[in-house]
Amino acid sequence: MPIEFVRDNLDIEQKAPLKDSLYEAFKKSIILGEIPVGHRINEQEFSEQLNISRTPIRHAMQMLQEDNLVQHVPRSGNIVIGLSVQDVYEIFDVRNSLDTLATLRAMEKMTDEDYKELKLLLEEAEVLNETGDVEGLIQNFMDHSDFIYTKSEMFRTRKIVRELRNYYRYFQSITFVDKGIRTQSIKEHWVLYEAMRSGDINKINHLMTDHINDTLESVIELMKLRDNDLQ
């Protein structure tokens, strides 16, 4: 049931207002396909089942409409649009271009101490992977991205990337269930680290594209499997 997925994804322990937490819970549920395309979101039903007022639910629906994940249809209500394969390709294309640029800029500015700090993040990722801490590893990857963008000093671009971050984080939550995928991603980060240290621009360009494409292929494959299950 979609309500159960939203309840499971609702993090009420975080300090964010309920309306924002509820928006994130709906967004995650839709991106992961837990609320299928075409599903009508009944605000009253969600209000009763989650034991909250309809106000934060309306806020969530308005935000999801801006994200083009939900469409308000007169006399029908809020209908889930979800993410198409084309949407996913667009997200990854943008992320690839911006992350590559940020990595090259960071490489030019990073000191030996910065590289030591980045290495510690990679070593932490290894431990998190071996212990099976998927959520911790996803956060580690986010910290890795933040570190690169901070060192690149591309602060305006960083704001753009943050808008895509939740999509990417949710994609990782479904692909990182597979330890092989996690291990390969960490291995690619290590190779990228060495390429940055040696100043190999061509290798960085190829590595970033390969890294993003590996994740993209995994996501597309899972989306196809999900769509087949829904048919």
C-alpha positions as CSV (number, residue, x, y, z in Angstrom):
1,M,0.0,0.0,0.0
2,P,1.4,3.5,-0.9
3,I,0.5,4.8,2.5
4,E,2.7,2.2,4.2
5,F,5.6,3.2,2.0
6,V,5.2,6.9,2.8
7,R,5.0,6.1,6.5
8,D,8.2,4.0,6.3
9,N,10.0,6.8,4.5
10,L,8.7,9.5,6.8
11,D,11.6,10.6,9.1
12,I,9.8,12.3,12.0
13,E,13.0,12.3,14.1
14,Q,14.8,14.9,11.9
15,K,14.6,18.5,12.9
16,A,12.8,19.6,9.6
17,P,9.2,20.8,9.8
18,L,6.6,18.0,9.3
19,K,5.5,19.5,6.0
20,D,9.0,19.2,4.6
21,S,9.6,15.7,6.0
22,L,6.3,14.6,4.5
23,Y,7.2,16.1,1.1
24,E,10.5,14.1,1.2
25,A,8.7,10.9,2.2
26,F,6.3,11.3,-0.8
27,K,9.1,12.2,-3.1
28,K,11.2,9.2,-2.2
29,S,8.2,6.9,-2.5
30,I,7.4,8.2,-6.0
31,I,11.0,8.2,-7.2
32,L,11.5,4.6,-6.0
33,G,8.2,3.6,-7.7
34,E,6.6,2.6,-4.4
35,I,3.7,4.9,-5.4
36,P,3.1,3.8,-9.0
37,V,2.5,6.1,-12.0
38,G,-1.2,6.9,-12.4
39,H,-2.0,6.4,-8.7
40,R,-4.4,9.0,-7.3
41,I,-3.2,10.4,-3.9
42,N,-6.2,10.8,-1.7
43,E,-5.3,13.5,0.8
44,Q,-8.1,12.6,3.2
45,E,-7.1,8.9,3.3
46,F,-3.4,9.8,3.9
47,S,-4.5,12.3,6.6
48,E,-6.5,9.7,8.4
49,Q,-4.0,6.8,8.1
50,L,-0.9,8.9,9.0
51,N,-2.9,10.7,11.8
52,I,-1.9,14.2,10.6
53,S,-3.8,17.2,9.2
54,R,-4.3,17.7,5.5
55,T,-2.3,21.0,5.6
56,P,1.2,19.4,5.4
57,I,-0.1,16.9,2.8
58,R,-1.4,19.8,0.6
59,H,2.1,21.4,0.9
60,A,3.7,18.2,-0.1
61,M,1.4,17.9,-3.2
62,Q,2.2,21.5,-4.2
63,M,5.9,20.8,-4.0
64,L,5.6,17.6,-5.9
65,Q,3.6,19.4,-8.6
66,E,6.6,21.8,-9.0
67,D,8.9,18.8,-9.3
68,N,6.6,17.4,-12.1
69,L,6.2,14.2,-10.1
70,V,2.5,14.8,-9.4
71,Q,-0.1,16.5,-11.6
72,H,-3.3,18.0,-10.3
73,V,-6.2,16.9,-12.4
74,P,-9.6,18.8,-12.0
75,R,-12.3,16.5,-10.4
76,S,-9.7,13.7,-10.0
77,G,-7.1,15.1,-7.6
78,N,-3.4,14.6,-7.5
79,I,-2.2,11.9,-9.9
80,V,1.4,10.5,-9.8
81,I,3.5,11.2,-12.9
82,G,6.7,9.7,-11.5
83,L,10.0,9.6,-13.3
84,S,10.4,8.4,-16.9
85,V,13.5,6.8,-18.3
86,Q,14.1,10.0,-20.2
87,D,14.0,12.0,-16.9
88,V,16.6,9.7,-15.4
89,Y,18.9,10.2,-18.4
90,E,18.6,13.9,-18.1
91,I,19.4,13.9,-14.4
92,F,22.5,11.8,-15.0
93,D,23.6,13.9,-18.0
94,V,23.5,17.1,-15.9
95,R,25.2,15.5,-12.9
96,N,28.0,14.1,-15.1
97,S,28.8,17.4,-16.7
98,L,28.7,19.4,-13.4
99,D,30.6,16.8,-11.3
100,T,33.3,16.5,-13.9
101,L,33.8,20.2,-14.0
102,A,33.8,20.5,-10.2
103,T,36.4,17.6,-10.0
104,L,38.7,19.3,-12.4
105,R,38.4,22.6,-10.6
106,A,39.0,21.0,-7.2
107,M,42.0,19.2,-8.5
108,E,43.6,22.5,-9.4
109,K,43.0,24.0,-5.9
110,M,43.5,21.0,-3.5
111,T,46.5,20.9,-1.2
112,D,48.2,17.8,0.2
113,E,46.1,18.1,3.4
114,D,43.0,18.2,1.3
115,Y,44.0,15.0,-0.4
116,K,44.6,13.4,3.0
117,E,41.1,14.4,4.1
118,L,39.7,13.0,0.8
119,K,41.6,9.7,1.4
120,L,40.0,9.4,4.9
121,L,36.6,9.6,3.3
122,L,37.4,6.8,0.9
123,E,38.8,4.7,3.7
124,E,35.6,5.3,5.7
125,A,33.6,4.2,2.6
126,E,35.5,0.9,2.6
127,V,34.6,0.2,6.2
128,L,30.9,1.2,5.7
129,N,30.7,-1.1,2.7
130,E,32.2,-4.1,4.6
131,T,29.8,-3.6,7.5
132,G,26.8,-3.3,5.2
133,D,25.9,0.2,6.4
134,V,24.2,1.2,3.1
135,E,22.7,4.5,4.6
136,G,26.1,5.4,6.0
137,L,27.8,4.7,2.7
138,I,25.3,6.9,0.8
139,Q,25.9,9.7,3.3
140,N,29.7,9.2,2.8
141,F,29.2,9.6,-0.9
142,M,27.3,12.8,-0.3
143,D,30.1,14.0,1.9
144,H,32.5,13.1,-0.8
145,S,30.5,15.2,-3.3
146,D,30.3,18.1,-0.9
147,F,34.0,18.0,-0.3
148,I,34.7,18.2,-4.1
149,Y,32.3,21.1,-4.6
150,T,33.7,23.0,-1.6
151,K,37.2,22.6,-2.9
152,S,36.2,23.6,-6.4
153,E,34.7,26.8,-5.1
154,M,31.8,26.5,-7.5
155,F,29.3,27.6,-5.0
156,R,26.5,28.6,-7.4
157,T,26.8,25.3,-9.3
158,R,26.7,23.5,-6.0
159,K,23.2,24.9,-5.4
160,I,22.1,23.4,-8.7
161,V,23.5,20.0,-7.8
162,R,21.7,20.0,-4.5
163,E,18.4,20.1,-6.3
164,L,19.4,16.8,-8.0
165,R,20.9,15.3,-4.9
166,N,17.8,13.6,-3.6
167,Y,17.2,11.9,-6.9
168,Y,20.7,10.6,-6.9
169,R,20.5,9.6,-3.2
170,Y,17.3,7.6,-3.8
171,F,18.8,5.9,-6.9
172,Q,21.7,4.8,-4.7
173,S,19.4,3.5,-2.0
174,I,18.1,0.9,-4.5
175,T,21.3,0.1,-6.4
176,F,23.5,-0.1,-3.2
177,V,21.6,-3.0,-1.9
178,D,24.0,-5.0,-4.2
179,K,27.4,-5.1,-2.5
180,G,29.1,-5.6,-5.9
181,I,27.7,-2.3,-7.1
182,R,28.9,-0.6,-3.9
183,T,32.3,-2.1,-4.1
184,Q,32.7,-1.1,-7.8
185,S,31.6,2.5,-7.0
186,I,34.2,2.8,-4.2
187,K,36.9,1.3,-6.5
188,E,36.1,4.0,-9.1
189,H,36.4,6.7,-6.4
190,W,39.9,5.4,-5.6
191,V,41.0,5.4,-9.2
192,L,39.5,8.9,-9.6
193,Y,41.5,10.0,-6.5
194,E,44.7,8.8,-8.0
195,A,43.9,10.5,-11.3
196,M,43.3,13.8,-9.4
197,R,46.6,13.4,-7.5
198,S,48.5,12.9,-10.8
199,G,46.7,15.7,-12.6
200,D,45.5,13.4,-15.4
201,I,42.7,15.4,-16.9
202,N,41.9,13.0,-19.7
203,K,41.6,10.1,-17.3
204,I,39.3,12.1,-15.0
205,N,37.0,12.9,-17.9
206,H,36.7,9.3,-18.8
207,L,36.4,8.0,-15.2
208,M,33.6,10.5,-14.4
209,T,31.6,9.4,-17.4
210,D,32.2,5.7,-16.8
211,H,31.3,6.2,-13.1
212,I,28.0,8.0,-13.8
213,N,27.1,5.6,-16.6
214,D,27.6,2.5,-14.4
215,T,25.1,3.9,-11.9
216,L,22.8,5.0,-14.7
217,E,22.7,1.5,-16.2
218,S,21.9,-0.1,-12.9
219,V,19.0,2.4,-12.3
220,I,17.6,1.9,-15.8
221,E,17.7,-1.9,-15.4
222,L,15.9,-1.7,-12.0
223,M,13.3,0.7,-13.5
224,K,12.6,-1.8,-16.3
225,L,12.2,-4.7,-13.8
226,R,9.9,-2.5,-11.7
227,D,7.8,-1.6,-14.7
228,N,7.5,-5.3,-15.7
229,D,6.4,-6.2,-12.2
230,L,3.6,-3.6,-12.4
231,Q,2.3,-4.9,-15.7
